[in-house]
Amino acid sequence: MENPEKIMMEYDPQGDILYIDFAGSEQEADEEILSEDGDIAFRIREGRILSIMIMNFSRKAGFYPS
């Protein structure tokens, strides 16, 4: 990770999705990979993770939003 200060996180309570962006959303990904359960998506460019999207985040984190 080149610059940890540029990491941005955003939680969408309606969709229950946590977005973690390492490199800026404007970069195009070479590939996108889904976890086996389909709840985590990775965007990758040149072998580096650009962003991670975690669906059903409240369940994975062990809490439920009110």
mmCIF file as Biopython writes it, N, C-alpha, C and O atoms, coordinates in Angstrom:
data_model
#
loop_
_atom_site.group_PDB
_atom_site.id
_atom_site.type_symbol
_atom_site.label_atom_id
_atom_site.label_alt_id
_atom_site.label_comp_id
_atom_site.label_asym_id
_atom_site.label_entity_id
_atom_site.label_seq_id
_atom_site.pdbx_PDB_ins_code
_atom_site.Cartn_x
_atom_site.Cartn_y
_atom_site.Cartn_z
_atom_site.occupancy
_atom_site.B_iso_or_equiv
_atom_site.auth_seq_id
_atom_site.auth_asym_id
_atom_site.pdbx_PDB_model_num
ATOM 1   N N  . MET A ? 1  ? 0.851   -1.159  0.000   1.0 0.0 1  A 1 
ATOM 2   C CA . MET A ? 1  ? 0.000   0.000   0.000   1.0 0.0 1  A 1 
ATOM 3   C C  . MET A ? 1  ? 0.903   1.230   0.000   1.0 0.0 1  A 1 
ATOM 4   O O  . MET A ? 1  ? 1.722   1.402   0.903   1.0 0.0 1  A 1 
ATOM 5   N N  . GLU A ? 2  ? 0.758   2.067   -0.994  1.0 0.0 2  A 1 
ATOM 6   C CA . GLU A ? 2  ? 1.636   3.217   -1.142  1.0 0.0 2  A 1 
ATOM 7   C C  . GLU A ? 2  ? 1.321   4.346   -0.176  1.0 0.0 2  A 1 
ATOM 8   O O  . GLU A ? 2  ? 2.235   4.921   0.415   1.0 0.0 2  A 1 
ATOM 9   N N  . ASN A ? 3  ? 0.050   4.675   -0.003  1.0 0.0 3  A 1 
ATOM 10  C CA . ASN A ? 3  ? -0.303  5.807   0.838   1.0 0.0 3  A 1 
ATOM 11  C C  . ASN A ? 3  ? -1.560  5.495   1.646   1.0 0.0 3  A 1 
ATOM 12  O O  . ASN A ? 3  ? -2.676  5.697   1.168   1.0 0.0 3  A 1 
ATOM 13  N N  . PRO A ? 4  ? -1.374  4.997   2.884   1.0 0.0 4  A 1 
ATOM 14  C CA . PRO A ? 4  ? -2.542  4.619   3.688   1.0 0.0 4  A 1 
ATOM 15  C C  . PRO A ? 4  ? -3.477  5.782   4.010   1.0 0.0 4  A 1 
ATOM 16  O O  . PRO A ? 4  ? -4.636  5.557   4.359   1.0 0.0 4  A 1 
ATOM 17  N N  . GLU A ? 5  ? -3.002  7.004   3.902   1.0 0.0 5  A 1 
ATOM 18  C CA . GLU A ? 5  ? -3.852  8.167   4.175   1.0 0.0 5  A 1 
ATOM 19  C C  . GLU A ? 5  ? -4.921  8.356   3.105   1.0 0.0 5  A 1 
ATOM 20  O O  . GLU A ? 5  ? -5.902  9.064   3.332   1.0 0.0 5  A 1 
ATOM 21  N N  . LYS A ? 6  ? -4.745  7.738   1.958   1.0 0.0 6  A 1 
ATOM 22  C CA . LYS A ? 6  ? -5.712  7.882   0.867   1.0 0.0 6  A 1 
ATOM 23  C C  . LYS A ? 6  ? -6.807  6.833   0.890   1.0 0.0 6  A 1 
ATOM 24  O O  . LYS A ? 6  ? -7.670  6.828   0.013   1.0 0.0 6  A 1 
ATOM 25  N N  . ILE A ? 7  ? -6.792  5.944   1.874   1.0 0.0 7  A 1 
ATOM 26  C CA . ILE A ? 7  ? -7.844  4.930   1.973   1.0 0.0 7  A 1 
ATOM 27  C C  . ILE A ? 7  ? -9.147  5.625   2.348   1.0 0.0 7  A 1 
ATOM 28  O O  . ILE A ? 7  ? -9.197  6.408   3.297   1.0 0.0 7  A 1 
ATOM 29  N N  . MET A ? 8  ? -10.188 5.331   1.599   1.0 0.0 8  A 1 
ATOM 30  C CA . MET A ? 8  ? -11.497 5.902   1.889   1.0 0.0 8  A 1 
ATOM 31  C C  . MET A ? 8  ? -12.470 4.761   2.151   1.0 0.0 8  A 1 
ATOM 32  O O  . MET A ? 8  ? -12.466 3.753   1.445   1.0 0.0 8  A 1 
ATOM 33  N N  . MET A ? 9  ? -13.304 4.931   3.178   1.0 0.0 9  A 1 
ATOM 34  C CA . MET A ? 9  ? -14.326 3.942   3.482   1.0 0.0 9  A 1 
ATOM 35  C C  . MET A ? 9  ? -15.670 4.635   3.533   1.0 0.0 9  A 1 
ATOM 36  O O  . MET A ? 9  ? -15.789 5.765   4.005   1.0 0.0 9  A 1 
ATOM 37  N N  . GLU A ? 10 ? -16.675 3.942   3.042   1.0 0.0 10 A 1 
ATOM 38  C CA . GLU A ? 10 ? -18.031 4.477   3.058   1.0 0.0 10 A 1 
ATOM 39  C C  . GLU A ? 10 ? -18.991 3.320   3.287   1.0 0.0 10 A 1 
ATOM 40  O O  . GLU A ? 10 ? -18.860 2.255   2.683   1.0 0.0 10 A 1 
ATOM 41  N N  . TYR A ? 11 ? -19.951 3.544   4.166   1.0 0.0 11 A 1 
ATOM 42  C CA . TYR A ? 11 ? -20.954 2.524   4.448   1.0 0.0 11 A 1 
ATOM 43  C C  . TYR A ? 11 ? -22.299 2.979   3.911   1.0 0.0 11 A 1 
ATOM 44  O O  . TYR A ? 11 ? -22.733 4.101   4.170   1.0 0.0 11 A 1 
ATOM 45  N N  . ASP A ? 12 ? -22.953 2.111   3.168   1.0 0.0 12 A 1 
ATOM 46  C CA . ASP A ? 12 ? -24.289 2.362   2.642   1.0 0.0 12 A 1 
ATOM 47  C C  . ASP A ? 12 ? -25.267 1.558   3.497   1.0 0.0 12 A 1 
ATOM 48  O O  . ASP A ? 12 ? -25.389 0.347   3.310   1.0 0.0 12 A 1 
ATOM 49  N N  . PRO A ? 13 ? -25.972 2.213   4.442   1.0 0.0 13 A 1 
ATOM 50  C CA . PRO A ? 13 ? -26.869 1.472   5.335   1.0 0.0 13 A 1 
ATOM 51  C C  . PRO A ? 13 ? -28.065 0.847   4.613   1.0 0.0 13 A 1 
ATOM 52  O O  . PRO A ? 13 ? -28.538 -0.215  5.017   1.0 0.0 13 A 1 
ATOM 53  N N  . GLN A ? 14 ? -28.557 1.484   3.560   1.0 0.0 14 A 1 
ATOM 54  C CA . GLN A ? 14 ? -29.699 0.920   2.835   1.0 0.0 14 A 1 
ATOM 55  C C  . GLN A ? 14 ? -29.324 -0.377  2.133   1.0 0.0 14 A 1 
ATOM 56  O O  . GLN A ? 14 ? -30.090 -1.340  2.150   1.0 0.0 14 A 1 
ATOM 57  N N  . GLY A ? 15 ? -28.153 -0.401  1.518   1.0 0.0 15 A 1 
ATOM 58  C CA . GLY A ? 15 ? -27.712 -1.602  0.819   1.0 0.0 15 A 1 
ATOM 59  C C  . GLY A ? 15 ? -26.924 -2.542  1.716   1.0 0.0 15 A 1 
ATOM 60  O O  . GLY A ? 15 ? -26.639 -3.677  1.335   1.0 0.0 15 A 1 
ATOM 61  N N  . ASP A ? 16 ? -26.567 -2.065  2.930   1.0 0.0 16 A 1 
ATOM 62  C CA . ASP A ? 16 ? -25.738 -2.813  3.873   1.0 0.0 16 A 1 
ATOM 63  C C  . ASP A ? 16 ? -24.429 -3.233  3.210   1.0 0.0 16 A 1 
ATOM 64  O O  . ASP A ? 16 ? -24.039 -4.400  3.239   1.0 0.0 16 A 1 
ATOM 65  N N  . ILE A ? 17 ? -23.757 -2.233  2.605   1.0 0.0 17 A 1 
ATOM 66  C CA . ILE A ? 17 ? -22.513 -2.466  1.878   1.0 0.0 17 A 1 
ATOM 67  C C  . ILE A ? 17 ? -21.437 -1.533  2.416   1.0 0.0 17 A 1 
ATOM 68  O O  . ILE A ? 17 ? -21.665 -0.335  2.582   1.0 0.0 17 A 1 
ATOM 69  N N  . LEU A ? 18 ? -20.256 -2.100  2.688   1.0 0.0 18 A 1 
ATOM 70  C CA . LEU A ? 18 ? -19.094 -1.297  3.058   1.0 0.0 18 A 1 
ATOM 71  C C  . LEU A ? 18 ? -18.182 -1.233  1.852   1.0 0.0 18 A 1 
ATOM 72  O O  . LEU A ? 18 ? -17.795 -2.262  1.296   1.0 0.0 18 A 1 
ATOM 73  N N  . TYR A ? 19 ? -17.835 -0.008  1.446   1.0 0.0 19 A 1 
ATOM 74  C CA . TYR A ? 19 ? -16.913 0.222   0.346   1.0 0.0 19 A 1 
ATOM 75  C C  . TYR A ? 19 ? -15.570 0.652   0.928   1.0 0.0 19 A 1 
ATOM 76  O O  . TYR A ? 19 ? -15.516 1.557   1.761   1.0 0.0 19 A 1 
ATOM 77  N N  . ILE A ? 20 ? -14.498 0.016   0.501   1.0 0.0 20 A 1 
ATOM 78  C CA . ILE A ? 20 ? -13.148 0.399   0.898   1.0 0.0 20 A 1 
ATOM 79  C C  . ILE A ? 20 ? -12.376 0.662   -0.387  1.0 0.0 20 A 1 
ATOM 80  O O  . ILE A ? 20 ? -12.213 -0.229  -1.220  1.0 0.0 20 A 1 
ATOM 81  N N  . ASP A ? 21 ? -11.901 1.898   -0.540  1.0 0.0 21 A 1 
ATOM 82  C CA . ASP A ? 21 ? -11.242 2.320   -1.764  1.0 0.0 21 A 1 
ATOM 83  C C  . ASP A ? 21 ? -9.792  2.653   -1.445  1.0 0.0 21 A 1 
ATOM 84  O O  . ASP A ? 21 ? -9.519  3.514   -0.609  1.0 0.0 21 A 1 
ATOM 85  N N  . PHE A ? 22 ? -8.858  1.972   -2.110  1.0 0.0 22 A 1 
ATOM 86  C CA . PHE A ? 22 ? -7.434  2.167   -1.858  1.0 0.0 22 A 1 
ATOM 87  C C  . PHE A ? 22 ? -6.773  3.112   -2.842  1.0 0.0 22 A 1 
ATOM 88  O O  . PHE A ? 22 ? -5.746  3.712   -2.522  1.0 0.0 22 A 1 
ATOM 89  N N  . ALA A ? 23 ? -7.336  3.257   -4.026  1.0 0.0 23 A 1 
ATOM 90  C CA . ALA A ? 23 ? -6.599  3.947   -5.075  1.0 0.0 23 A 1 
ATOM 91  C C  . ALA A ? 23 ? -7.389  5.011   -5.820  1.0 0.0 23 A 1 
ATOM 92  O O  . ALA A ? 23 ? -6.863  5.608   -6.759  1.0 0.0 23 A 1 
ATOM 93  N N  . GLY A ? 24 ? -8.604  5.262   -5.444  1.0 0.0 24 A 1 
ATOM 94  C CA . GLY A ? 24 ? -9.408  6.211   -6.195  1.0 0.0 24 A 1 
ATOM 95  C C  . GLY A ? 24 ? -10.279 5.477   -7.189  1.0 0.0 24 A 1 
ATOM 96  O O  . GLY A ? 24 ? -9.791  4.670   -7.981  1.0 0.0 24 A 1 
ATOM 97  N N  . SER A ? 25 ? -11.558 5.755   -7.147  1.0 0.0 25 A 1 
ATOM 98  C CA . SER A ? 25 ? -12.517 5.032   -7.977  1.0 0.0 25 A 1 
ATOM 99  C C  . SER A ? 25 ? -12.350 5.293   -9.462  1.0 0.0 25 A 1 
ATOM 100 O O  . SER A ? 25 ? -12.896 4.561   -10.287 1.0 0.0 25 A 1 
ATOM 101 N N  . GLU A ? 26 ? -11.602 6.329   -9.809  1.0 0.0 26 A 1 
ATOM 102 C CA . GLU A ? 26 ? -11.480 6.665   -11.227 1.0 0.0 26 A 1 
ATOM 103 C C  . GLU A ? 26 ? -10.617 5.677   -11.994 1.0 0.0 26 A 1 
ATOM 104 O O  . GLU A ? 26 ? -10.674 5.654   -13.224 1.0 0.0 26 A 1 
ATOM 105 N N  . GLN A ? 27 ? -9.818  4.860   -11.315 1.0 0.0 27 A 1 
ATOM 106 C CA . GLN A ? 27 ? -8.973  3.895   -12.010 1.0 0.0 27 A 1 
ATOM 107 C C  . GLN A ? 27 ? -9.797  2.700   -12.497 1.0 0.0 27 A 1 
ATOM 108 O O  . GLN A ? 27 ? -10.651 2.179   -11.781 1.0 0.0 27 A 1 
ATOM 109 N N  . GLU A ? 28 ? -9.522  2.294   -13.705 1.0 0.0 28 A 1 
ATOM 110 C CA . GLU A ? 28 ? -10.183 1.131   -14.280 1.0 0.0 28 A 1 
ATOM 111 C C  . GLU A ? 28 ? -9.525  -0.138  -13.744 1.0 0.0 28 A 1 
ATOM 112 O O  . GLU A ? 28 ? -8.302  -0.196  -13.617 1.0 0.0 28 A 1 
ATOM 113 N N  . ALA A ? 29 ? -10.311 -1.132  -13.437 1.0 0.0 29 A 1 
ATOM 114 C CA . ALA A ? 29 ? -9.802  -2.411  -12.962 1.0 0.0 29 A 1 
ATOM 115 C C  . ALA A ? 29 ? -9.511  -3.327  -14.141 1.0 0.0 29 A 1 
ATOM 116 O O  . ALA A ? 29 ? -10.218 -3.304  -15.149 1.0 0.0 29 A 1 
ATOM 117 N N  . ASP A ? 30 ? -8.457  -4.140  -14.004 1.0 0.0 30 A 1 
ATOM 118 C CA . ASP A ? 30 ? -8.153  -5.171  -14.991 1.0 0.0 30 A 1 
ATOM 119 C C  . ASP A ? 30 ? -9.091  -6.359  -14.803 1.0 0.0 30 A 1 
ATOM 120 O O  . ASP A ? 30 ? -9.481  -7.021  -15.764 1.0 0.0 30 A 1 
ATOM 121 N N  . GLU A ? 31 ? -9.446  -6.614  -13.537 1.0 0.0 31 A 1 
ATOM 122 C CA . GLU A ? 31 ? -10.332 -7.732  -13.243 1.0 0.0 31 A 1 
ATOM 123 C C  . GLU A ? 31 ? -11.108 -7.464  -11.967 1.0 0.0 31 A 1 
ATOM 124 O O  . GLU A ? 31 ? -10.715 -6.644  -11.136 1.0 0.0 31 A 1 
ATOM 125 N N  . GLU A ? 32 ? -12.196 -8.159  -11.833 1.0 0.0 32 A 1 
ATOM 126 C CA . GLU A ? 32 ? -13.003 -8.121  -10.620 1.0 0.0 32 A 1 
ATOM 127 C C  . GLU A ? 32 ? -13.209 -9.556  -10.166 1.0 0.0 32 A 1 
ATOM 128 O O  . GLU A ? 32 ? -13.527 -10.438 -10.964 1.0 0.0 32 A 1 
ATOM 129 N N  . ILE A ? 33 ? -13.022 -9.774  -8.871  1.0 0.0 33 A 1 
ATOM 130 C CA . ILE A ? 33 ? -13.117 -11.116 -8.318  1.0 0.0 33 A 1 
ATOM 131 C C  . ILE A ? 33 ? -14.159 -11.113 -7.202  1.0 0.0 33 A 1 
ATOM 132 O O  . ILE A ? 33 ? -14.166 -10.224 -6.350  1.0 0.0 33 A 1 
ATOM 133 N N  . LEU A ? 34 ? -15.036 -12.111 -7.213  1.0 0.0 34 A 1 
ATOM 134 C CA . LEU A ? 34 ? -16.031 -12.295 -6.154  1.0 0.0 34 A 1 
ATOM 135 C C  . LEU A ? 34 ? -15.576 -13.409 -5.226  1.0 0.0 34 A 1 
ATOM 136 O O  . LEU A ? 34 ? -15.016 -14.412 -5.670  1.0 0.0 34 A 1 
ATOM 137 N N  . SER A ? 35 ? -15.822 -13.225 -3.930  1.0 0.0 35 A 1 
ATOM 138 C CA . SER A ? 35 ? -15.532 -14.285 -2.974  1.0 0.0 35 A 1 
ATOM 139 C C  . SER A ? 35 ? -16.436 -15.475 -3.259  1.0 0.0 35 A 1 
ATOM 140 O O  . SER A ? 35 ? -17.406 -15.365 -4.008  1.0 0.0 35 A 1 
ATOM 141 N N  . GLU A ? 36 ? -16.114 -16.593 -2.664  1.0 0.0 36 A 1 
ATOM 142 C CA . GLU A ? 36 ? -16.874 -17.822 -2.903  1.0 0.0 36 A 1 
ATOM 143 C C  . GLU A ? 36 ? -18.355 -17.663 -2.544  1.0 0.0 36 A 1 
ATOM 144 O O  . GLU A ? 36 ? -19.222 -18.197 -3.235  1.0 0.0 36 A 1 
ATOM 145 N N  . ASP A ? 37 ? -18.646 -16.920 -1.449  1.0 0.0 37 A 1 
ATOM 146 C CA . ASP A ? 37 ? -20.038 -16.725 -1.039  1.0 0.0 37 A 1 
ATOM 147 C C  . ASP A ? 37 ? -20.712 -15.568 -1.778  1.0 0.0 37 A 1 
ATOM 148 O O  . ASP A ? 37 ? -21.909 -15.335 -1.609  1.0 0.0 37 A 1 
ATOM 149 N N  . GLY A ? 38 ? -19.942 -14.840 -2.601  1.0 0.0 38 A 1 
ATOM 150 C CA . GLY A ? 38 ? -20.497 -13.753 -3.394  1.0 0.0 38 A 1 
ATOM 151 C C  . GLY A ? 38 ? -20.712 -12.465 -2.630  1.0 0.0 38 A 1 
ATOM 152 O O  . GLY A ? 38 ? -21.295 -11.523 -3.167  1.0 0.0 38 A 1 
ATOM 153 N N  . ASP A ? 39 ? -20.251 -12.398 -1.377  1.0 0.0 39 A 1 
ATOM 154 C CA . ASP A ? 39 ? -20.481 -11.208 -0.561  1.0 0.0 39 A 1 
ATOM 155 C C  . ASP A ? 39 ? -19.341 -10.195 -0.587  1.0 0.0 39 A 1 
ATOM 156 O O  . ASP A ? 39 ? -19.503 -9.076  -0.102  1.0 0.0 39 A 1 
ATOM 157 N N  . ILE A ? 40 ? -18.191 -10.569 -1.146  1.0 0.0 40 A 1 
ATOM 158 C CA . ILE A ? 40 ? -17.059 -9.641  -1.186  1.0 0.0 40 A 1 
ATOM 159 C C  . ILE A ? 40 ? -16.550 -9.571  -2.621  1.0 0.0 40 A 1 
ATOM 160 O O  . ILE A ? 40 ? -16.280 -10.592 -3.255  1.0 0.0 40 A 1 
ATOM 161 N N  . ALA A ? 41 ? -16.425 -8.338  -3.118  1.0 0.0 41 A 1 
ATOM 162 C CA . ALA A ? 41 ? -15.923 -8.122  -4.472  1.0 0.0 41 A 1 
ATOM 163 C C  . ALA A ? 41 ? -14.623 -7.324  -4.391  1.0 0.0 41 A 1 
ATOM 164 O O  . ALA A ? 41 ? -14.530 -6.336  -3.663  1.0 0.0 41 A 1 
ATOM 165 N N  . PHE A ? 42 ? -13.634 -7.765  -5.141  1.0 0.0 42 A 1 
ATOM 166 C CA . PHE A ? 42 ? -12.342 -7.096  -5.218  1.0 0.0 42 A 1 
ATOM 167 C C  . PHE A ? 42 ? -12.155 -6.558  -6.619  1.0 0.0 42 A 1 
ATOM 168 O O  . PHE A ? 42 ? -12.376 -7.277  -7.593  1.0 0.0 42 A 1 
ATOM 169 N N  . ARG A ? 43 ? -11.749 -5.300  -6.737  1.0 0.0 43 A 1 
ATOM 170 C CA . ARG A ? 43 ? -11.367 -4.722  -8.032  1.0 0.0 43 A 1 
ATOM 171 C C  . ARG A ? 43 ? -9.847  -4.644  -8.039  1.0 0.0 43 A 1 
ATOM 172 O O  . ARG A ? 43 ? -9.237  -4.109  -7.113  1.0 0.0 43 A 1 
ATOM 173 N N  . ILE A ? 44 ? -9.234  -5.191  -9.107  1.0 0.0 44 A 1 
ATOM 174 C CA . ILE A ? 44 ? -7.779  -5.327  -9.162  1.0 0.0 44 A 1 
ATOM 175 C C  . ILE A ? 44 ? -7.244  -4.723  -10.459 1.0 0.0 44 A 1 
ATOM 176 O O  . ILE A ? 44 ? -7.853  -4.845  -11.521 1.0 0.0 44 A 1 
ATOM 177 N N  . ARG A ? 45 ? -6.084  -4.065  -10.341 1.0 0.0 45 A 1 
ATOM 178 C CA . ARG A ? 45 ? -5.385  -3.531  -11.517 1.0 0.0 45 A 1 
ATOM 179 C C  . ARG A ? 45 ? -3.901  -3.810  -11.336 1.0 0.0 45 A 1 
ATOM 180 O O  . ARG A ? 45 ? -3.303  -3.439  -10.326 1.0 0.0 45 A 1 
ATOM 181 N N  . GLU A ? 46 ? -3.321  -4.465  -12.324 1.0 0.0 46 A 1 
ATOM 182 C CA . GLU A ? 46 ? -1.894  -4.785  -12.324 1.0 0.0 46 A 1 
ATOM 183 C C  . GLU A ? 46 ? -1.465  -5.461  -11.026 1.0 0.0 46 A 1 
ATOM 184 O O  . GLU A ? 46 ? -0.406  -5.150  -10.481 1.0 0.0 46 A 1 
ATOM 185 N N  . GLY A ? 47 ? -2.284  -6.383  -10.533 1.0 0.0 47 A 1 
ATOM 186 C CA . GLY A ? 47 ? -1.951  -7.141  -9.340  1.0 0.0 47 A 1 
ATOM 187 C C  . GLY A ? 47 ? -2.174  -6.424  -8.026  1.0 0.0 47 A 1 
ATOM 188 O O  . GLY A ? 47 ? -1.840  -6.968  -6.974  1.0 0.0 47 A 1 
ATOM 189 N N  . ARG A ? 48 ? -2.729  -5.218  -8.049  1.0 0.0 48 A 1 
ATOM 190 C CA . ARG A ? 48 ? -2.981  -4.453  -6.827  1.0 0.0 48 A 1 
ATOM 191 C C  . ARG A ? 48 ? -4.478  -4.286  -6.623  1.0 0.0 48 A 1 
ATOM 192 O O  . ARG A ? 48 ? -5.228  -4.064  -7.574  1.0 0.0 48 A 1 
ATOM 193 N N  . ILE A ? 49 ? -4.899  -4.396  -5.380  1.0 0.0 49 A 1 
ATOM 194 C CA . ILE A ? 49 ? -6.314  -4.207  -5.063  1.0 0.0 49 A 1 
ATOM 195 C C  . ILE A ? 49 ? -6.635  -2.721  -5.083  1.0 0.0 49 A 1 
ATOM 196 O O  . ILE A ? 49 ? -6.025  -1.932  -4.362  1.0 0.0 49 A 1 
ATOM 197 N N  . LEU A ? 50 ? -7.604  -2.347  -5.919  1.0 0.0 50 A 1 
ATOM 198 C CA . LEU A ? 50 ? -8.068  -0.958  -5.984  1.0 0.0 50 A 1 
ATOM 199 C C  . LEU A ? 50 ? -9.145  -0.701  -4.939  1.0 0.0 50 A 1 
ATOM 200 O O  . LEU A ? 50 ? -9.144  0.331   -4.268  1.0 0.0 50 A 1 
ATOM 201 N N  . SER A ? 51 ? -10.066 -1.657  -4.812  1.0 0.0 51 A 1 
ATOM 202 C CA . SER A ? 51 ? -11.164 -1.471  -3.872  1.0 0.0 51 A 1 
ATOM 203 C C  . SER A ? 51 ? -11.752 -2.813  -3.473  1.0 0.0 51 A 1 
ATOM 204 O O  . SER A ? 51 ? -11.594 -3.826  -4.155  1.0 0.0 51 A 1 
ATOM 205 N N  . ILE A ? 52 ? -12.436 -2.774  -2.341  1.0 0.0 52 A 1 
ATOM 206 C CA . ILE A ? 52 ? -13.143 -3.936  -1.826  1.0 0.0 52 A 1 
ATOM 207 C C  . ILE A ? 52 ? -14.562 -3.499  -1.505  1.0 0.0 52 A 1 
ATOM 208 O O  . ILE A ? 52 ? -14.772 -2.436  -0.920  1.0 0.0 52 A 1 
ATOM 209 N N  . MET A ? 53 ? -15.522 -4.308  -1.881  1.0 0.0 53 A 1 
ATOM 210 C CA . MET A ? 53 ? -16.922 -4.038  -1.580  1.0 0.0 53 A 1 
ATOM 211 C C  . MET A ? 53 ? -17.452 -5.237  -0.791  1.0 0.0 53 A 1 
ATOM 212 O O  . MET A ? 53 ? -17.435 -6.366  -1.281  1.0 0.0 53 A 1 
ATOM 213 N N  . ILE A ? 54 ? -17.925 -4.980  0.443   1.0 0.0 54 A 1 
ATOM 214 C CA . ILE A ? 54 ? -18.411 -6.047  1.306   1.0 0.0 54 A 1 
ATOM 215 C C  . ILE A ? 54 ? -19.924 -5.918  1.444   1.0 0.0 54 A 1 
ATOM 216 O O  . ILE A ? 54 ? -20.422 -5.003  2.101   1.0 0.0 54 A 1 
ATOM 217 N N  . MET A ? 55 ? -20.649 -6.843  0.819   1.0 0.0 55 A 1 
ATOM 218 C CA . MET A ? 55 ? -22.099 -6.859  0.893   1.0 0.0 55 A 1 
ATOM 219 C C  . MET A ? 55 ? -22.520 -7.580  2.177   1.0 0.0 55 A 1 
ATOM 220 O O  . MET A ? 55 ? -21.770 -8.395  2.713   1.0 0.0 55 A 1 
ATOM 221 N N  . ASN A ? 56 ? -23.731 -7.271  2.667   1.0 0.0 56 A 1 
ATOM 222 C CA . ASN A ? 56 ? -24.232 -7.868  3.919   1.0 0.0 56 A 1 
ATOM 223 C C  . ASN A ? 56 ? -23.250 -7.617  5.056   1.0 0.0 56 A 1 
ATOM 224 O O  . ASN A ? 56 ? -22.975 -8.501  5.867   1.0 0.0 56 A 1 
ATOM 225 N N  . PHE A ? 57 ? -22.727 -6.388  5.099   1.0 0.0 57 A 1 
ATOM 226 C CA . PHE A ? 57 ? -21.668 -6.051  6.043   1.0 0.0 57 A 1 
ATOM 227 C C  . PHE A ? 57 ? -22.073 -6.241  7.500   1.0 0.0 57 A 1 
ATOM 228 O O  . PHE A ? 57 ? -21.286 -6.761  8.292   1.0 0.0 57 A 1 
ATOM 229 N N  . SER A ? 58 ? -23.282 -5.831  7.868   1.0 0.0 58 A 1 
ATOM 230 C CA . SER A ? 58 ? -23.690 -5.919  9.276   1.0 0.0 58 A 1 
ATOM 231 C C  . SER A ? 58 ? -23.678 -7.365  9.760   1.0 0.0 58 A 1 
ATOM 232 O O  . SER A ? 58 ? -23.306 -7.632  10.903  1.0 0.0 58 A 1 
ATOM 233 N N  . ARG A ? 59 ? -24.075 -8.280  8.918   1.0 0.0 59 A 1 
ATOM 234 C CA . ARG A ? 59 ? -24.058 -9.697  9.287   1.0 0.0 59 A 1 
ATOM 235 C C  . ARG A ? 59 ? -22.622 -10.190 9.430   1.0 0.0 59 A 1 
ATOM 236 O O  . ARG A ? 59 ? -22.301 -10.909 10.376  1.0 0.0 59 A 1 
ATOM 237 N N  . LYS A ? 60 ? -21.761 -9.806  8.496   1.0 0.0 60 A 1 
ATOM 238 C CA . LYS A ? 60 ? -20.362 -10.231 8.545   1.0 0.0 60 A 1 
ATOM 239 C C  . LYS A ? 60 ? -19.650 -9.625  9.744   1.0 0.0 60 A 1 
ATOM 240 O O  . LYS A ? 60 ? -18.771 -10.268 10.317  1.0 0.0 60 A 1 
ATOM 241 N N  . ALA A ? 61 ? -20.003 -8.409  10.140  1.0 0.0 61 A 1 
ATOM 242 C CA . ALA A ? 61 ? -19.356 -7.731  11.270  1.0 0.0 61 A 1 
ATOM 243 C C  . ALA A ? 61 ? -19.943 -8.204  12.603  1.0 0.0 61 A 1 
ATOM 244 O O  . ALA A ? 61 ? -19.370 -7.943  13.661  1.0 0.0 61 A 1 
ATOM 245 N N  . GLY A ? 62 ? -21.086 -8.901  12.554  1.0 0.0 62 A 1 
ATOM 246 C CA . GLY A ? 62 ? -21.684 -9.429  13.764  1.0 0.0 62 A 1 
ATOM 247 C C  . GLY A ? 62 ? -22.644 -8.484  14.456  1.0 0.0 62 A 1 
ATOM 248 O O  . GLY A ? 62 ? -22.971 -8.683  15.626  1.0 0.0 62 A 1 
ATOM 249 N N  . PHE A ? 63 ? -23.104 -7.455  13.751  1.0 0.0 63 A 1 
ATOM 250 C CA . PHE A ? 63 ? -24.122 -6.570  14.315  1.0 0.0 63 A 1 
ATOM 251 C C  . PHE A ? 63 ? -25.165 -6.277  13.241  1.0 0.0 63 A 1 
ATOM 252 O O  . PHE A ? 63 ? -24.956 -6.549  12.059  1.0 0.0 63 A 1 
ATOM 253 N N  . TYR A ? 64 ? -26.270 -5.728  13.667  1.0 0.0 64 A 1 
ATOM 254 C CA . TYR A ? 64 ? -27.363 -5.416  12.746  1.0 0.0 64 A 1 
ATOM 255 C C  . TYR A ? 64 ? -27.772 -3.982  12.957  1.0 0.0 64 A 1 
ATOM 256 O O  . TYR A ? 64 ? -28.086 -3.603  14.085  1.0 0.0 64 A 1 
ATOM 257 N N  . PRO A ? 65 ? -27.782 -3.148  11.896  1.0 0.0 65 A 1 
ATOM 258 C CA . PRO A ? 65 ? -28.184 -1.745  12.041  1.0 0.0 65 A 1 
ATOM 259 C C  . PRO A ? 65 ? -29.636 -1.629  12.467  1.0 0.0 65 A 1 
ATOM 260 O O  . PRO A ? 65 ? -30.483 -2.438  12.088  1.0 0.0 65 A 1 
ATOM 261 N N  . SER A ? 66 ? -29.900 -0.608  13.262  1.0 0.0 66 A 1 
ATOM 262 C CA . SER A ? 66 ? -31.297 -0.419  13.726  1.0 0.0 66 A 1 
ATOM 263 C C  . SER A ? 66 ? -32.119 0.337   12.713  1.0 0.0 66 A 1 
ATOM 264 O O  . SER A ? 66 ? -33.304 0.582   12.938  1.0 0.0 66 A 1 
#
